[in-house]
């Protein structure tokens, strides 16, 4: 028997980017465990990835090309050869481009893998050569980065691992124990050394349960809370005057703005008592080091960028950037730019092509005035019929008989069911990649542990085969995987990375990015007042403005739909939509439901387990009731990630959600969604 162990890195859209070790016997992966040498994940995998081999070897894997043989959405396909499938795609795409032009072709992809080359590399060249429309925006991350950069001039943030040195930790709008679980041991280390942990979240999460102090603002009102904190910091002389003098601009203007936001006013807006706001501000101003940790949840509001722009002002006022264990820890993905340059994958002239925001896929597919219309859609690394807001419009578009849809997938997802051609995709155990992280400062190597199952191929190989089928001859379209990785890397010994499985990004061990200023703004200082924002038509100062689709923003809409809907990640055994269909994962979670507060249940005569209808102008769902004390009155939740089969029909949680774009950054306001609920029968 041949036995070997192979180093790899988890590819999921998760901040933890864990190192793993696969054990392979006679070409079959029989065990997957965490790499104990990895400095961040330290040998632990999450409950989802512990069972990743169930996904790899699932009998439901798609392992050969398919061509549709029934109505769109019915999931009826015939297996065909690769040549037949490629010829079909090439024939249709040539015809569409000849009639409508290249921009009638739309690529749609997301972070189904976060790997450098399998996420997006040769696809840029293929669609650039084709002259296709360009996908812009982001489901997650773009708004948070843009908001932070509006204050700091860059998205660069503190090292999350330095949280172990903190004495006060604000976990703001992040469910760390569930969605960033490998950071929790570093927080526990800080707690053992006397740190206080405060969780600020509209949901009483498992992280909130483990905190020393939980603060529960109403959804989308956090900026009001921040403005009042700054009011108290300035009023009670808790500002680091030297840091403010040396490294900020616009302090006087900010002070004038927040003077109008005393705790009493903020309490009315966010539902947090004024005395609690005072206490929070005093704790933040007095304890050092003080770390604010946030991720991406709060960006899913119409004013999501303003959340991060305002939050970034707090460490500037207190000077907490001076301290190891202080500052603001958000995504650290931008630090990887020191060693990784993915711009090498771009195609010349691509910037001039038409752009379509990925969050508006439903609008693009159903817009009769779009010129040219989208006539061909390619989807990989994502399941937009489940994961994108206003999913009802996406399904309507996917049903178009004049839309030619190509999907690369591992399973027959809701999106793949509408495809005309489906190509089988490899899993992370079957492909090579480099995986940057946005949750820690290590690059991970992924060595393929097994040969691809059936006829599945990595994304990069799909684009090479499609380029060949289209008759393209440019050598850049056929570059090999290891060459692609090598071309994007600087300052990293590839052989050492491959042997060790990871390498730290080229930054100091004691990373204090703004201890001495050096912000990314033109003058190197924090922009408490931003002329850049003013010139682009935005408020140059932080401010709280209710979203249009919120109880305060649209009273008429709120009269019809009085409840705010949140769609949180709730599950331990599946991530996004990636595992919910597998028997060892989704069914254990018990299926989707409507979670609501006892007071909202009582006023509607709803009991635990009652079948409810939840609806707005976009869609209707029928789900059982779950009555808990985790939500505030006026807020309901439907967990994100379940496929339509789990909802008993066509709709999913995102059929209800709002696809209004955020203030800036190209994100989307999932969490500014109003609904009503009622008991069926």
Buried (B, 14 or more C-beta within 10 A) or exposed (E): EEEEEBBBBBBBBBBBBBBBBBBBEEEEBEEBBBBEBBEBBBBBBBBBBBBBBEBBBBEEBBBBBBBBEEEBBEBEBEBBEBEEBBEBBBEBBBEBBEEBBBBBBBBBBBBBBBBBBBBBBBBBBBBBBBBBBBBBBBBBBBBBBBBBBBBBBBBBBBBBBBBBBBBBBBBBBBBBBBBBBBBBBBBBBBBEEEBBBBBBBBBBBBBBEBBEBBBBBBBBBBBBBBBBBBBBBBBEEBBBEEBBEEBBBBBEBBBEBBEEBBBEBBBEBBBBEBEBBBBBBBBBBEBBBBBBBBBBBBBBBBBBBBBBBBBBBBBBBBBBBBBBBBBBBBBBBBBBBBBBEBEBBEBEEBEEBBEBBBBBBBBBBBBEEBEBBBBBBBBBBBBBBBBBBBBBBBBEBBBBEEBBBBBBBBBBBBBBBBBBBBBBBBBBBBBBBBBBBBBBBBBBBBBBBBEBBEBBBBBBBBBBBBBBBBEBEEEBBBBEBEEBBBBBBEEBEBEEBBEBBBBBBBBEEEBBBBBEBBBBBEEBBBBBBBEBBEEEEBBBBBBBBBBBBBBBBBEEBBEEBBBBBBBBBBBBBBBBBBBBBBEBBBEBBEBBBBBBBBEBBEEBEBEEEBBBBBBBEBBBBBBBBBBBEBBBEBBBBBBBBBBBEBBEEBBBBBBBBBBBBBBBBBBBBBBBBBBBBEBEE
